[in-house]
Amino acid sequence: MLRYEMVCVGAGPAGLAAAVEAAKNGVQVVVYDENDRPGGQLFKQIHKFFGSKEHRAMERGFNIGSSFLNEARELGVEVSLNSVVLGIYENGALNVMIGDRIENIRGQKVLVATGASENMIPFPGWTLPGVIGAGAAQTMANIHGIRPGSSILMVGSGNVGVIVSYQMLQAGCRVAAVIDAAPKIGGYAVHAAKIARFGVPFFMSHTIKAAHGKDRVEGATIIEVDENWNPIAGTDKQVDVDTICIAVGLNPMTQLLRMAGCKTVYVPVLGGRVPAHDLDQETSIKGIYVAGDVSGIEEASTAIIEGRIAGLAIAHSLGYLDEQSFIGQRNEQLKSMVGLRSGSHGESRGKAKAYLNATMKR
């Protein structure tokens, strides 16, 4: 059995940030990721972050990911790719499938940073080739250099929907429309304005009724909905597209945490069932920590800060960081988080995270 001081599941922004912070303080860290390249969502994000310099404003996501990866390697963090963690058991035991073999691993501390999966919605024709998640379209275009289609209907106007719509325009696709059942655009105005300037129409209070085509998507029907989300008869519109991108939210990938017995709480604003955790990002199972979208859907910058807090907490719990230094550094990160959670979107998520923290005391 291989033994490590810290085992991190997931090499996205939260996992890498945690690994770096822990390794800086002398912790022996291994990171497992099921993909063939590390970096998670950051390497799909070709747009520039905005906000403050502290939060990497004006830097593109893939550059931020590269800097984290390089720093982790310089600090001696072991990154194991094509490695699927099959289960987390008592006392930090894990089963990991690396390639075609299974290894038994034990970590004194385990950080789960598995991220989230895309939600889908069923409708007639939703299984046709050409109906894909917005994240899948982003991967095709930004990672593999492949246009997912020529003409796209985006279902969902949140940040993912509007950002990916703009990136599809950059890739040379036509975005026929962005639709959303909500009455108002859900994403930040700065992102929505980019595609509006291209003349892309927004159909609010609309949903998709059906996709059409024999062997692939050849078109779609959208329909208006009332304030109770019921379709309004006679409001059908035909849209000539060959690709339908679904951007209707994310769901935290908590399977490993539930398997381990961690307490979860249903919090809709954070994406569904999420693990209860304290200010140190530690769950109800001592020694298991969480960071990033698996602990509640937020921004990449927030995931990075949560990862840093978890890394610091793990270093402290292993004796590498004294109490005063830990509290001071953690409070700096928490203060930084307050700035990220300003505004209506952030405040609601901040309150939800505070609720999760409170559940640990009950």
C-alpha positions as a Markdown table, in Angstrom:
| # | Residue | x | y | z |
|---|---|---|---|---|
| 1 | Met | 0.0 | 0.0 | 0.0 |
| 2 | Leu | 1.3 | 3.4 | -1.0 |
| 3 | Arg | 1.1 | 6.0 | 1.8 |
| 4 | Tyr | 1.0 | 9.8 | 1.5 |
| 5 | Glu | 0.5 | 12.7 | 3.9 |
| 6 | Met | -2.0 | 14.3 | 1.6 |
| 7 | Val | -4.0 | 12.8 | -1.3 |
| 8 | Cys | -5.9 | 15.2 | -3.6 |
| 9 | Val | -8.6 | 13.9 | -5.8 |
| 10 | Gly | -8.9 | 16.3 | -8.8 |
| 11 | Ala | -6.3 | 18.4 | -10.6 |
| 12 | Gly | -8.5 | 21.4 | -11.3 |
| 13 | Pro | -8.1 | 24.9 | -9.9 |
| 14 | Ala | -9.2 | 23.9 | -6.4 |
| 15 | Gly | -7.1 | 20.7 | -6.2 |
| 16 | Leu | -3.9 | 22.3 | -7.6 |
| 17 | Ala | -4.2 | 25.4 | -5.4 |
| 18 | Ala | -4.6 | 23.1 | -2.3 |
| 19 | Ala | -1.6 | 21.0 | -3.4 |
| 20 | Val | 0.6 | 24.0 | -3.9 |
| 21 | Glu | -0.3 | 25.6 | -0.6 |
| 22 | Ala | 0.2 | 22.3 | 1.3 |
| 23 | Ala | 3.5 | 21.5 | -0.5 |
| 24 | Lys | 4.8 | 25.1 | 0.2 |
| 25 | Asn | 4.7 | 24.2 | 3.9 |
| 26 | Gly | 6.4 | 20.8 | 3.5 |
| 27 | Val | 3.5 | 18.4 | 3.0 |
| 28 | Gln | 4.0 | 15.3 | 0.8 |
| 29 | Val | 1.3 | 15.6 | -1.8 |
| 30 | Val | -0.1 | 13.3 | -4.5 |
| 31 | Val | -2.8 | 14.5 | -6.9 |
| 32 | Tyr | -5.0 | 12.0 | -8.9 |
| 33 | Asp | -7.0 | 13.1 | -11.9 |
| 34 | Glu | -9.0 | 10.9 | -14.3 |
| 35 | Asn | -8.2 | 13.1 | -17.4 |
| 36 | Asp | -5.1 | 12.8 | -19.6 |
| 37 | Arg | -4.1 | 16.4 | -18.8 |
| 38 | Pro | -4.3 | 18.4 | -15.5 |
| 39 | Gly | -5.9 | 21.8 | -15.0 |
| 40 | Gly | -9.6 | 21.0 | -15.0 |
| 41 | Gln | -11.8 | 23.8 | -16.2 |
| 42 | Leu | -9.1 | 26.4 | -16.3 |
| 43 | Phe | -7.6 | 25.1 | -19.5 |
| 44 | Lys | -10.9 | 25.6 | -21.3 |
| 45 | Gln | -11.2 | 29.2 | -20.2 |
| 46 | Ile | -9.6 | 31.3 | -22.9 |
| 47 | His | -11.3 | 34.5 | -21.6 |
| 48 | Lys | -9.7 | 36.9 | -19.2 |
| 49 | Phe | -10.7 | 36.9 | -15.6 |
| 50 | Phe | -12.0 | 40.1 | -14.2 |
| 51 | Gly | -12.1 | 41.7 | -10.7 |
| 52 | Ser | -9.0 | 42.5 | -8.8 |
| 53 | Lys | -5.3 | 41.8 | -9.5 |
| 54 | Glu | -5.4 | 39.6 | -6.3 |
| 55 | His | -8.0 | 37.4 | -8.1 |
| 56 | Arg | -5.8 | 37.1 | -11.3 |
| 57 | Ala | -7.8 | 39.8 | -13.2 |
| 58 | Met | -6.8 | 40.2 | -16.8 |
| 59 | Glu | -5.2 | 36.8 | -16.9 |
| 60 | Arg | -6.6 | 34.0 | -19.1 |
| 61 | Gly | -7.8 | 30.8 | -17.4 |
| 62 | Phe | -5.3 | 28.5 | -19.2 |
| 63 | Asn | -2.4 | 30.7 | -18.2 |
| 64 | Ile | -3.6 | 30.6 | -14.5 |
| 65 | Gly | -3.8 | 26.8 | -14.8 |
| 66 | Ser | -0.3 | 26.6 | -16.3 |
| 67 | Ser | 1.2 | 28.7 | -13.5 |
| 68 | Phe | -0.4 | 26.4 | -10.8 |
| 69 | Leu | 0.7 | 23.3 | -12.6 |
| 70 | Asn | 4.3 | 24.6 | -12.9 |
| 71 | Glu | 4.4 | 25.7 | -9.3 |
| 72 | Ala | 3.1 | 22.3 | -8.1 |
| 73 | Arg | 5.8 | 20.4 | -10.1 |
| 74 | Glu | 8.5 | 22.7 | -8.8 |
| 75 | Leu | 7.4 | 22.0 | -5.2 |
| 76 | Gly | 7.6 | 18.2 | -5.8 |
| 77 | Val | 3.9 | 17.5 | -6.0 |
| 78 | Glu | 3.2 | 14.1 | -7.7 |
| 79 | Val | 0.5 | 14.4 | -10.3 |
| 80 | Ser | -0.9 | 11.1 | -11.5 |
| 81 | Leu | -3.1 | 11.4 | -14.6 |
| 82 | Asn | -5.5 | 8.8 | -16.1 |
| 83 | Ser | -6.1 | 7.9 | -12.5 |
| 84 | Val | -9.6 | 7.2 | -11.4 |
| 85 | Val | -10.3 | 7.1 | -7.6 |
| 86 | Leu | -12.9 | 4.3 | -7.2 |
| 87 | Gly | -13.6 | 4.8 | -3.5 |
| 88 | Ile | -12.7 | 6.4 | -0.2 |
| 89 | Tyr | -12.9 | 4.2 | 2.9 |
| 90 | Glu | -12.1 | 4.4 | 6.6 |
| 91 | Asn | -8.8 | 5.9 | 7.8 |
| 92 | Gly | -7.9 | 7.6 | 4.5 |
| 93 | Ala | -7.9 | 4.4 | 2.4 |
| 94 | Leu | -8.5 | 4.8 | -1.3 |
| 95 | Asn | -8.7 | 2.5 | -4.4 |
| 96 | Val | -7.2 | 4.1 | -7.5 |
| 97 | Met | -7.3 | 2.7 | -11.0 |
| 98 | Ile | -4.2 | 3.9 | -12.7 |
| 99 | Gly | -4.3 | 2.9 | -16.3 |
| 100 | Asp | -5.2 | -0.8 | -16.2 |
| 101 | Arg | -4.1 | -1.5 | -12.6 |
| 102 | Ile | -5.6 | -0.8 | -9.2 |
| 103 | Glu | -3.5 | 0.6 | -6.4 |
| 104 | Asn | -4.4 | 0.7 | -2.7 |
| 105 | Ile | -3.5 | 4.1 | -1.3 |
| 106 | Arg | -3.6 | 5.6 | 2.2 |
| 107 | Gly | -3.6 | 9.3 | 2.9 |
| 108 | Gln | -3.3 | 10.9 | 6.3 |
| 109 | Lys | -5.5 | 13.7 | 4.9 |
| 110 | Val | -7.7 | 13.5 | 1.8 |
| 111 | Leu | -8.9 | 16.5 | -0.3 |
| 112 | Val | -11.8 | 15.9 | -2.7 |
| 113 | Ala | -11.9 | 18.5 | -5.5 |
| 114 | Thr | -13.8 | 16.5 | -8.1 |
| 115 | Gly | -15.7 | 19.5 | -9.5 |
| 116 | Ala | -19.2 | 19.3 | -11.0 |
| 117 | Ser | -21.0 | 17.7 | -13.9 |
| 118 | Glu | -23.4 | 19.4 | -16.4 |
| 119 | Asn | -27.1 | 19.2 | -15.9 |
| 120 | Met | -29.2 | 18.1 | -18.9 |
| 121 | Ile | -32.9 | 18.6 | -19.7 |
| 122 | Pro | -35.0 | 16.0 | -21.6 |
| 123 | Phe | -37.1 | 17.0 | -24.5 |
| 124 | Pro | -38.2 | 15.3 | -27.8 |
| 125 | Gly | -35.1 | 14.7 | -29.8 |
| 126 | Trp | -32.6 | 15.4 | -26.9 |
| 127 | Thr | -30.7 | 12.2 | -27.7 |
| 128 | Leu | -29.9 | 13.2 | -31.3 |
| 129 | Pro | -26.2 | 13.7 | -32.1 |
| 130 | Gly | -25.7 | 17.5 | -31.9 |
| 131 | Val | -27.3 | 18.0 | -28.5 |
| 132 | Ile | -24.4 | 18.5 | -26.1 |
| 133 | Gly | -23.5 | 20.2 | -22.9 |
| 134 | Ala | -22.0 | 23.7 | -23.2 |
| 135 | Gly | -18.9 | 22.5 | -21.4 |
| 136 | Ala | -18.5 | 19.8 | -24.0 |
| 137 | Ala | -18.7 | 22.4 | -26.7 |
| 138 | Gln | -16.1 | 24.4 | -24.9 |
| 139 | Thr | -13.8 | 21.4 | -24.6 |
| 140 | Met | -14.1 | 20.6 | -28.3 |
| 141 | Ala | -13.3 | 24.2 | -29.4 |
| 142 | Asn | -10.8 | 25.3 | -26.8 |
| 143 | Ile | -8.9 | 22.1 | -26.0 |
| 144 | His | -9.1 | 20.1 | -29.3 |
| 145 | Gly | -9.6 | 22.9 | -31.8 |
| 146 | Ile | -12.8 | 21.4 | -33.2 |
| 147 | Arg | -15.9 | 23.4 | -33.9 |
| 148 | Pro | -18.9 | 21.5 | -32.4 |
| 149 | Gly | -21.2 | 22.8 | -35.1 |
| 150 | Ser | -21.9 | 25.5 | -37.6 |
| 151 | Ser | -25.0 | 27.0 | -36.2 |
| 152 | Ile | -25.7 | 26.8 | -32.4 |
| 153 | Leu | -28.7 | 27.3 | -30.2 |
| 154 | Met | -27.6 | 28.0 | -26.6 |
| 155 | Val | -30.1 | 26.9 | -23.9 |
| 156 | Gly | -29.3 | 28.9 | -20.8 |
| 157 | Ser | -28.2 | 32.5 | -20.2 |
| 158 | Gly | -26.1 | 32.0 | -17.1 |
| 159 | Asn | -22.4 | 32.7 | -17.1 |
| 160 | Val | -21.6 | 29.4 | -18.7 |
| 161 | Gly | -24.2 | 30.0 | -21.5 |
| 162 | Val | -23.0 | 33.5 | -22.4 |
| 163 | Ile | -19.3 | 32.8 | -22.1 |
| 164 | Val | -19.4 | 29.7 | -24.2 |
| 165 | Ser | -21.6 | 31.5 | -26.7 |
| 166 | Tyr | -18.9 | 34.1 | -27.2 |
| 167 | Gln | -16.3 | 31.5 | -27.5 |
| 168 | Met | -18.3 | 29.7 | -30.1 |
| 169 | Leu | -18.4 | 33.0 | -32.1 |
| 170 | Gln | -14.7 | 33.2 | -31.7 |
| 171 | Ala | -14.4 | 29.7 | -33.1 |
| 172 | Gly | -16.3 | 30.7 | -36.2 |
| 173 | Cys | -19.7 | 29.3 | -35.3 |
| 174 | Arg | -23.0 | 31.2 | -35.8 |
| 175 | Val | -25.0 | 31.5 | -32.6 |
| 176 | Ala | -28.6 | 31.6 | -33.7 |
| 177 | Ala | -30.0 | 32.5 | -30.3 |
| 178 | Val | -29.6 | 32.3 | -26.5 |
| 179 | Ile | -32.8 | 31.2 | -24.7 |
| 180 | Asp | -33.7 | 30.9 | -21.1 |
| 181 | Ala | -36.9 | 30.1 | -19.2 |
| 182 | Ala | -36.1 | 32.8 | -16.7 |
| 183 | Pro | -37.4 | 36.3 | -17.4 |
| 184 | Lys | -33.9 | 37.9 | -17.1 |
| 185 | Ile | -30.4 | 37.0 | -18.3 |
| 186 | Gly | -28.7 | 35.0 | -15.5 |
| 187 | Gly | -25.0 | 35.7 | -16.4 |
| 188 | Tyr | -22.9 | 38.8 | -15.7 |
| 189 | Ala | -23.8 | 41.7 | -18.0 |
| 190 | Val | -20.2 | 42.1 | -19.2 |
| 191 | His | -20.4 | 38.6 | -20.7 |
| 192 | Ala | -23.9 | 39.0 | -22.2 |
| 193 | Ala | -22.9 | 42.3 | -23.8 |
| 194 | Lys | -20.1 | 40.7 | -25.8 |
| 195 | Ile | -22.5 | 38.4 | -27.7 |
| 196 | Ala | -25.2 | 41.1 | -27.9 |
| 197 | Arg | -22.8 | 43.2 | -29.8 |
| 198 | Phe | -22.6 | 40.4 | -32.4 |
| 199 | Gly | -26.3 | 40.7 | -32.9 |
| 200 | Val | -27.1 | 37.4 | -31.2 |
| 201 | Pro | -30.8 | 37.5 | -30.0 |
| 202 | Phe | -31.9 | 36.7 | -26.5 |
| 203 | Phe | -35.2 | 35.0 | -26.0 |
| 204 | Met | -36.1 | 35.2 | -22.4 |
| 205 | Ser | -39.0 | 33.3 | -20.9 |
| 206 | His | -38.4 | 30.7 | -23.6 |
| 207 | Thr | -37.5 | 27.0 | -23.4 |
| 208 | Ile | -36.8 | 24.4 | -26.0 |
| 209 | Lys | -39.7 | 22.4 | -27.1 |
| 210 | Ala | -38.0 | 19.9 | -29.4 |
| 211 | Ala | -35.0 | 19.1 | -31.5 |
| 212 | His | -35.5 | 18.0 | -35.1 |
| 213 | Gly | -33.6 | 15.7 | -37.4 |
| 214 | Lys | -33.3 | 12.1 | -38.6 |
| 215 | Asp | -29.7 | 11.2 | -37.8 |
| 216 | Arg | -28.5 | 14.4 | -36.3 |
| 217 | Val | -29.8 | 17.8 | -35.2 |
| 218 | Glu | -31.2 | 19.8 | -38.2 |
| 219 | Gly | -33.3 | 22.4 | -36.3 |
| 220 | Ala | -35.2 | 23.1 | -33.1 |
| 221 | Thr | -38.5 | 24.5 | -31.9 |
| 222 | Ile | -38.5 | 26.9 | -29.0 |
| 223 | Ile | -41.6 | 28.1 | -27.1 |
| 224 | Glu | -42.5 | 30.9 | -24.7 |
| 225 | Val | -43.4 | 30.1 | -21.1 |
| 226 | Asp | -45.5 | 32.0 | -18.6 |
| 227 | Glu | -44.5 | 33.0 | -15.0 |
| 228 | Asn | -45.3 | 29.5 | -13.8 |
| 229 | Trp | -43.0 | 27.9 | -16.5 |
| 230 | Asn | -45.9 | 26.6 | -18.5 |
| 231 | Pro | -45.6 | 26.7 | -22.3 |
| 232 | Ile | -47.8 | 29.3 | -24.0 |
| 233 | Ala | -49.7 | 27.8 | -27.0 |
| 234 | Gly | -49.1 | 29.5 | -30.3 |
| 235 | Thr | -45.7 | 30.9 | -29.4 |
| 236 | Asp | -43.6 | 28.3 | -31.2 |
| 237 | Lys | -40.6 | 29.5 | -33.1 |
| 238 | Gln | -38.4 | 27.5 | -35.5 |
| 239 | Val | -34.6 | 27.8 | -35.3 |
| 240 | Asp | -32.3 | 26.6 | -38.0 |
| 241 | Val | -29.4 | 25.0 | -36.2 |
| 242 | Asp | -27.2 | 21.9 | -36.3 |
| 243 | Thr | -26.1 | 22.0 | -32.7 |
| 244 | Ile | -28.0 | 22.6 | -29.4 |
| 245 | Cys | -25.8 | 23.5 | -26.4 |
| 246 | Ile | -27.3 | 22.9 | -22.9 |
| 247 | Ala | -26.2 | 25.3 | -20.2 |
| 248 | Val | -28.7 | 24.8 | -17.4 |
| 249 | Gly | -26.5 | 24.5 | -14.4 |
| 250 | Leu | -24.0 | 22.2 | -12.8 |
| 251 | Asn | -24.3 | 19.5 | -10.2 |
| 252 | Pro | -21.6 | 18.9 | -7.6 |
| 253 | Met | -19.9 | 15.5 | -8.1 |
| 254 | Thr | -20.2 | 14.2 | -4.5 |
| 255 | Gln | -20.3 | 10.5 | -5.1 |
| 256 | Leu | -17.0 | 9.8 | -3.4 |
| 257 | Leu | -17.9 | 11.9 | -0.4 |
| 258 | Arg | -21.3 | 10.2 | 0.0 |
| 259 | Met | -19.5 | 6.8 | -0.3 |
| 260 | Ala | -17.2 | 7.9 | 2.5 |
| 261 | Gly | -20.2 | 8.8 | 4.7 |
| 262 | Cys | -19.8 | 12.6 | 4.7 |
| 263 | Lys | -22.9 | 14.5 | 5.7 |
| 264 | Thr | -24.5 | 16.3 | 2.8 |
| 265 | Val | -27.1 | 19.1 | 2.8 |
| 266 | Tyr | -29.5 | 20.1 | 0.0 |
| 267 | Val | -28.8 | 23.7 | -1.0 |
| 268 | Pro | -30.3 | 24.6 | -4.4 |
| 269 | Val | -28.3 | 27.8 | -4.9 |
| 270 | Leu | -25.1 | 25.7 | -4.6 |
| 271 | Gly | -26.3 | 23.2 | -7.2 |
| 272 | Gly | -28.0 | 20.5 | -5.1 |
| 273 | Arg | -26.7 | 18.1 | -2.4 |
| 274 | Val | -23.3 | 19.4 | -1.1 |
| 275 | Pro | -21.1 | 18.3 | 1.7 |
| 276 | Ala | -21.4 | 20.1 | 5.0 |
| 277 | His | -17.9 | 21.6 | 5.9 |
| 278 | Asp | -16.4 | 24.0 | 8.3 |
| 279 | Leu | -14.3 | 27.1 | 7.7 |
| 280 | Asp | -11.2 | 24.9 | 7.2 |
| 281 | Gln | -13.1 | 23.0 | 4.4 |
| 282 | Glu | -13.1 | 19.9 | 6.5 |
| 283 | Thr | -16.2 | 17.7 | 6.2 |
| 284 | Ser | -18.1 | 15.7 | 8.9 |
| 285 | Ile | -15.6 | 12.9 | 8.4 |
| 286 | Lys | -12.3 | 14.0 | 10.1 |
| 287 | Gly | -9.4 | 14.1 | 7.7 |
| 288 | Ile | -11.6 | 14.5 | 4.6 |
| 289 | Tyr | -11.6 | 18.0 | 3.1 |
| 290 | Val | -13.4 | 19.6 | 0.1 |
| 291 | Ala | -12.8 | 22.5 | -2.2 |
| 292 | Gly | -14.2 | 23.9 | -5.4 |
| 293 | Asp | -17.5 | 23.1 | -7.2 |
| 294 | Val | -17.9 | 19.8 | -5.3 |
| 295 | Ser | -18.5 | 21.9 | -2.2 |
| 296 | Gly | -21.0 | 24.1 | -4.0 |
| 297 | Ile | -21.1 | 25.7 | -7.4 |
| 298 | Glu | -19.2 | 29.1 | -7.5 |
| 299 | Glu | -16.6 | 30.8 | -9.6 |
| 300 | Ala | -13.1 | 29.5 | -10.4 |
| 301 | Ser | -11.5 | 32.2 | -8.3 |
| 302 | Thr | -13.6 | 31.0 | -5.3 |
| 303 | Ala | -12.5 | 27.5 | -5.9 |
| 304 | Ile | -8.8 | 28.6 | -5.9 |
| 305 | Ile | -9.3 | 30.3 | -2.5 |
| 306 | Glu | -11.1 | 27.3 | -1.0 |
| 307 | Gly | -8.3 | 25.1 | -2.2 |
| 308 | Arg | -5.7 | 27.4 | -0.6 |
| 309 | Ile | -7.7 | 27.3 | 2.7 |
| 310 | Ala | -7.9 | 23.5 | 2.6 |
| 311 | Gly | -4.1 | 23.2 | 1.8 |
| 312 | Leu | -3.3 | 25.5 | 4.7 |
| 313 | Ala | -5.6 | 23.6 | 7.1 |
| 314 | Ile | -4.1 | 20.3 | 6.1 |
| 315 | Ala | -0.5 | 21.6 | 6.6 |
| 316 | His | -1.6 | 22.9 | 10.0 |
| 317 | Ser | -3.3 | 19.6 | 11.1 |
| 318 | Leu | -0.2 | 17.7 | 10.1 |
| 319 | Gly | 2.0 | 19.9 | 12.2 |
| 320 | Tyr | 3.8 | 21.8 | 9.4 |
| 321 | Leu | 2.1 | 25.2 | 10.2 |
| 322 | Asp | 1.8 | 26.7 | 13.7 |
| 323 | Glu | -1.6 | 27.9 | 15.0 |
| 324 | Gln | -0.8 | 31.6 | 14.7 |
| 325 | Ser | 0.5 | 31.4 | 11.1 |
| 326 | Phe | -2.4 | 29.2 | 10.0 |
| 327 | Ile | -5.1 | 31.5 | 11.5 |
| 328 | Gly | -3.4 | 34.6 | 10.0 |
| 329 | Gln | -3.1 | 33.1 | 6.5 |
| 330 | Arg | -6.6 | 31.5 | 6.6 |
| 331 | Asn | -8.1 | 34.9 | 7.6 |
| 332 | Glu | -6.3 | 36.6 | 4.6 |
| 333 | Gln | -8.0 | 34.1 | 2.3 |
| 334 | Leu | -11.4 | 34.5 | 3.9 |
| 335 | Lys | -11.1 | 38.2 | 3.6 |
| 336 | Ser | -10.3 | 37.8 | -0.1 |
| 337 | Met | -13.3 | 35.6 | -0.4 |
| 338 | Val | -15.6 | 38.4 | 0.8 |
| 339 | Gly | -14.6 | 40.5 | -2.2 |
| 340 | Leu | -15.4 | 37.7 | -4.6 |
| 341 | Arg | -18.9 | 37.1 | -3.0 |
| 342 | Ser | -20.0 | 40.7 | -3.4 |
| 343 | Gly | -23.1 | 41.4 | -5.6 |
| 344 | Ser | -26.4 | 39.4 | -5.6 |
| 345 | His | -24.9 | 36.2 | -7.2 |
| 346 | Gly | -22.0 | 36.0 | -4.7 |
| 347 | Glu | -23.9 | 37.1 | -1.6 |
| 348 | Ser | -26.5 | 34.3 | -2.0 |
| 349 | Arg | -23.8 | 31.7 | -2.3 |
| 350 | Gly | -21.8 | 33.2 | 0.6 |
| 351 | Lys | -24.9 | 32.9 | 2.8 |
| 352 | Ala | -25.4 | 29.3 | 1.6 |
| 353 | Lys | -21.8 | 28.5 | 2.5 |
| 354 | Ala | -22.2 | 30.1 | 5.9 |
| 355 | Tyr | -25.2 | 27.8 | 6.4 |
| 356 | Leu | -23.1 | 24.8 | 5.5 |
| 357 | Asn | -20.5 | 25.8 | 8.0 |
| 358 | Ala | -23.2 | 26.2 | 10.7 |
| 359 | Thr | -24.6 | 22.7 | 10.0 |
| 360 | Met | -21.2 | 21.3 | 11.3 |
| 361 | Lys | -21.9 | 22.7 | 14.7 |
| 362 | Arg | -25.3 | 21.1 | 15.2 |
